[in-house]
């Protein structure tokens, strides 16, 4: 997931990009419910849950 460009859409339902998620994570938002409320990810089909969680986990691992 780290190799993906920031303009790559991570959630087709909401149109949220990797960059939008990374920006929230870099600002300290790592709670999945909060990320969902802000961006709309996880509120449609849920198919992006693993990818979003991976971004959060990778950030926590590197911190």
C-alpha positions in Angstrom: 0.0 0.0 0.0 2.9 2.4 0.6 3.9 2.2 -3.0 0.6 3.6 -4.2 0.5 7.2 -5.4 -1.3 9.6 -3.1 -3.9 10.3 -5.8 -4.9 6.6 -6.0 -8.5 6.1 -5.0 -8.7 3.8 -2.0 -12.5 3.9 -1.6 -14.5 3.8 -4.8 -17.8 4.4 -2.9 -16.6 7.8 -1.5 -13.9 8.6 -3.9 -11.4 9.0 -1.1 -7.7 8.9 -2.1 -4.7 7.4 -0.3 -3.4 11.0 0.1 -6.5 12.1 2.0 -6.2 9.2 4.4 -2.4 9.7 4.8 -3.0 13.4 5.6 -5.4 12.6 8.3 -3.0 10.0 9.8 -0.2 12.5 9.7 -2.4 14.9 11.6 -2.9 12.2 14.3 -6.2 10.8 13.3 -5.8 7.0 13.4 -9.3 6.0 14.7 -11.1 4.1 11.9 -14.5 5.5 12.9 -13.2 9.1 12.8 -11.5 8.5 9.5 -14.8 7.1 8.2 -16.8 10.1 9.4 -14.4 12.6 7.9 -13.9 11.0 4.5 -16.8 8.6 4.0 -14.6 5.5 3.7 -16.1 2.3 5.1 -19.6 3.8 4.8 -20.4 2.1 1.5 -19.5 -1.5 0.6 -16.7 -1.8 3.2 -14.3 -3.2 0.6 -11.6 -0.6 1.5 -11.5 -1.5 5.2 -8.4 -3.7 4.9 -6.5 -1.1 2.9 -7.4 1.8 5.2 -6.4 -0.3 8.2 -3.1 -1.2 6.6 -2.3 2.5 6.1 -3.1 3.2 9.8 -1.0 0.2 10.9 1.9 1.1 8.7 1.9 4.6 10.2 1.8 3.2 13.8 4.6 0.7 13.0 6.8 3.5 11.7 6.2 5.9 14.5 
